[in-house]
């Protein structure tokens, strides 16, 4: 059967149609849901192999030009665009530790909240080791505590520890969790991280900034107000004569610094609110205050 027949698509199918068909079949024949069924596992490998060829424009073009039989022959002989199937996926496993951290420009975009986006494959020839990448979205609290995530990869699921203090848009590398090549070298798993921010805070490196409104009397006379932190609300003191935009620093209430034991701070920025409606008595007092100021 041709690879198009394996996936159940027409020869002129678009890349999107091929991908959609693959996802449906991969889910149907995945070994995790058909444990011990050798025939289903064989079907799954067949689907994987067909998709690997047809998903890439270059290998698909080569396949279309030489035909299925010739392509299979080239593949079995180790030449041309050929190569093995996806047995390398079986090399995934265990809990990966990040052995290198790489800053990547910009976010990974297009995330479903708290969901891993299905990985992509890239690298050299099909016979060689390959890297795999996955997109993961985490919360600000995950940044503070660290989090373990399951990365779903065909034929296996690998648990990955995302360290405390990771930055939005950062690319993390897990060595040895990619596809094994013919020579024994194994590719890496790359995690593209997107941090879903908490609307109460603005992140500046390992520090957090939050803004709270305080009434004019409190700003002038001092007092206490409640401020949000990652651990819940706390009472903070407002000193006398606090000005609009003044900040209070809460040490150690920020985020961890990646790869260290250091923790950033939380800055509480005060926004002095002016009353919109004054009673006659309040207006009178403010006028007296203004006269004394002049």
C-alpha positions in Angstrom: 0.0 0.0 0.0 1.1 3.5 -0.7 1.8 5.9 2.2 -1.3 7.9 1.1 -3.4 4.7 1.4 -1.9 4.0 4.8 -3.1 7.5 6.0 -6.4 7.3 4.1 -5.8 10.4 2.1 -5.8 11.3 -1.6 -2.5 11.7 -3.4 -3.1 15.5 -3.7 -4.0 16.0 -0.1 -2.8 19.1 1.6 -0.3 19.1 4.5 -3.1 20.0 6.9 -5.2 17.0 5.7 -2.2 14.7 6.1 -1.5 15.9 9.6 -5.2 15.6 10.6 -5.3 12.0 9.3 -2.1 11.1 11.0 -3.3 12.5 14.4 -6.5 10.5 14.2 -4.7 7.2 13.3 -1.9 7.7 15.8 -4.5 8.1 18.5 -6.4 5.1 17.3 -3.4 2.7 17.1 -1.3 4.1 19.9 0.4 1.3 21.9 -0.7 2.8 25.2 -4.3 2.2 24.3 -3.7 -1.2 22.7 -1.2 -2.9 25.0 -0.1 -6.3 23.9 -1.7 -6.1 20.5 1.2 -6.8 18.1 -1.0 -6.2 15.0 -2.1 -2.7 16.2 1.5 -1.9 17.1 2.6 -2.8 13.6 -0.1 -0.6 12.2 1.0 2.2 14.4 4.6 1.9 13.1 3.2 1.9 9.5 1.3 5.1 10.2 4.3 6.7 11.7 6.5 5.8 8.8 4.0 7.1 6.2 3.6 10.4 8.0 7.4 10.9 8.4 7.7 10.8 4.6 4.6 12.7 3.6 4.8 15.5 6.3 8.1 16.8 4.8 7.8 18.5 1.4 11.2 17.3 0.2 10.7 13.6 1.1 7.2 13.7 -0.2 8.3 15.0 -3.5 11.0 12.3 -3.8 8.4 9.7 -2.9 6.0 10.9 -5.5 8.7 11.0 -8.2 10.1 7.5 -7.7 6.9 5.7 -6.6 6.2 3.6 -3.5 8.1 0.4 -4.5 11.3 2.2 -5.6 11.2 4.4 -2.5 10.8 1.4 -0.2 13.7 -0.3 -2.0 15.9 2.8 -1.6 15.0 3.0 2.0 15.8 -0.6 2.7 19.1 -0.2 1.0 20.0 2.8 3.1 20.2 5.2 0.2 18.4 8.2 -1.2 15.9 9.7 1.1 15.4 6.5 3.0 15.9 5.5 6.6 14.4 3.6 9.4 11.1 3.9 11.1 10.4 5.4 14.5 11.9 2.8 16.7 14.1 5.6 18.2 11.0 6.8 20.0 11.5 3.9 22.4 14.6 5.6 23.7 12.5 8.2 25.4 11.7 7.5 29.0 12.4 8.3 32.6 12.5 11.8 34.1 14.6 14.1 32.1 16.9 16.7 33.8 17.8 19.8 32.0 21.4 19.7 31.2 21.6 23.1 29.4 19.5 26.2 29.2 19.2 28.3 26.1 17.6 31.7 25.7 15.3 31.9 22.7 14.0 35.1 21.2 10.3 35.5 21.5 7.5 33.2 22.8 6.4 30.1 21.2 2.9 31.3 20.4 -0.4 29.5 19.7 -0.7 27.6 23.0 -3.7 26.1 24.5 -3.7 26.9 28.2 -1.6 24.4 30.2 -1.3 22.0 27.3 1.7 20.8 25.4 1.6 21.5 21.7 2.4 18.4 19.6 6.1 18.3 18.9 7.9 18.8 15.6 10.9 17.0 14.2 14.0 18.4 12.6 17.6 17.6 11.9 19.7 15.7 9.4 19.0 12.6 7.3 16.5 10.1 8.4 19.2 7.6 9.4 20.8 10.1 11.8 20.0 11.2 15.3 17.2 13.8 15.5 16.1 16.5 17.9 12.6 16.9 19.0 10.9 20.0 20.3 7.7 20.6 22.3 5.9 23.7 23.4 4.8 24.0 27.0 2.8 26.7 28.7 3.1 27.1 32.5 1.8 29.5 35.1 3.7 32.1 37.2 3.2 29.9 40.2 4.9 27.0 38.3 7.9 29.4 37.7 8.0 30.0 41.5 7.8 26.3 42.5 9.1 24.4 39.5 6.9 21.9 37.8 6.9 18.4 36.2 5.2 18.0 32.9 4.4 15.0 30.8 5.4 15.5 27.2 3.4 13.3 24.9 5.4 11.8 22.1 4.3 8.9 19.8 4.9 5.6 21.5 5.9 7.1 24.8 5.4 9.8 27.4 8.4 11.4 29.1 8.3 13.4 32.3 10.3 16.6 32.3 11.2 18.8 35.2 10.9 22.5 34.4 13.1 24.3 36.8 12.2 27.2 39.1 12.8 30.7 37.7 12.5 29.8 34.0 11.8 32.8 31.7 9.0 33.3 29.2 10.3 32.3 25.8 13.2 30.3 27.1 14.3 27.2 25.4 15.4 24.3 27.6 17.4 21.3 26.4 17.2 17.8 27.7 20.1 15.9 26.3 19.6 12.3 25.2 15.8 12.4 24.9 15.7 12.7 21.2 15.7 10.1 18.4 18.6 7.6 18.3 20.6 7.5 15.1 22.1 4.6 13.3 25.5 5.2 14.9 24.2 5.3 18.4 24.1 9.1 18.9 20.9 10.3 20.4 19.2 13.7 19.7 17.9 16.1 22.3 14.5 17.2 23.4 14.0 21.0 23.3 11.2 22.6 25.4 9.9 26.0 24.4 8.4 27.6 27.5 5.7 30.2 27.5 4.8 31.7 30.9 1.1 32.6 31.4 1.3 35.8 33.5 -0.8 36.5 36.6 -2.8 39.8 35.9 -2.0 41.0 39.3 1.8 41.2 38.7 4.3 42.4 36.1 7.5 40.4 35.9 10.9 42.2 35.7 13.5 39.4 35.7 13.2 37.7 39.1 11.2 40.6 40.6 7.5 41.2 40.6 5.7 44.5 40.5 2.1 45.1 41.7 0.0 48.3 41.9 -2.6 49.1 44.5 -4.8 52.1 44.9 -4.8 53.9 48.3 -7.1 56.7 49.3 -5.8 60.2 49.7 -6.1 60.3 53.5 -4.1 57.1 53.9 -1.4 58.5 51.6 -1.3 61.7 53.6 -1.6 60.4 57.1 -0.2 56.9 56.7 -1.9 53.6 57.6 -2.1 50.0 56.4 -3.5 48.4 53.2 -3.7 44.9 51.8 -1.4 44.0 48.9 -1.4 40.8 46.8 1.5 38.4 46.9 2.1 35.0 45.4 1.1 33.5 48.8 -2.0 35.6 49.2 -2.8 39.0 50.5 -0.7 40.6 53.2 -1.0 43.9 55.1 1.6 46.5 54.3 2.3 49.8 56.0 1.9 53.1 54.1 4.1 55.8 55.5 2.9 59.4 55.9 3.1 61.7 52.9 3.3 58.8 50.4 3.3 60.1 46.9 1.7 58.7 43.8 4.1 56.1 42.3 6.0 55.5 45.5 7.1 51.9 46.0 7.4 49.5 48.9 9.9 46.6 48.6 9.0 43.2 50.1 12.2 41.2 50.0 12.1 37.6 49.0 8.5 37.8 47.7 9.5 37.6 44.0 10.6 34.7 41.8 13.6 32.3 42.0 16.7 33.2 40.0 17.2 30.3 37.6 20.0 28.0 38.7 20.6 29.7 42.0 19.2 29.8 45.5 18.4 33.5 45.1 14.9 34.9 45.1 13.7 38.2 43.8 11.6 40.8 45.5 8.0 42.1 45.2 7.6 45.9 44.7 4.2 47.3 45.7 3.6 50.5 43.8 1.1 52.9 45.3 -1.5 54.7 43.2 -3.1 57.6 45.2 -6.7 57.8 44.3 -8.6 61.2 44.2 -12.2 61.0 45.5 -14.7 61.6 42.8 -17.5 62.8 45.0 -16.9 65.0 48.0 -19.4 66.0 50.7 -19.7 69.7 51.5 -17.8 69.2 54.7 -14.9 67.4 52.9 -14.8 70.2 50.3 -14.6 72.8 53.1 -11.8 70.9 54.8 -9.8 70.6 51.6 -10.2 74.3 50.9 -8.9 75.1 54.4 -6.0 72.7 53.7 -5.2 74.4 50.4 -5.3 77.9 52.0 -2.8 76.7 54.7 -0.5 75.3 52.0 -0.4 78.7 50.2 
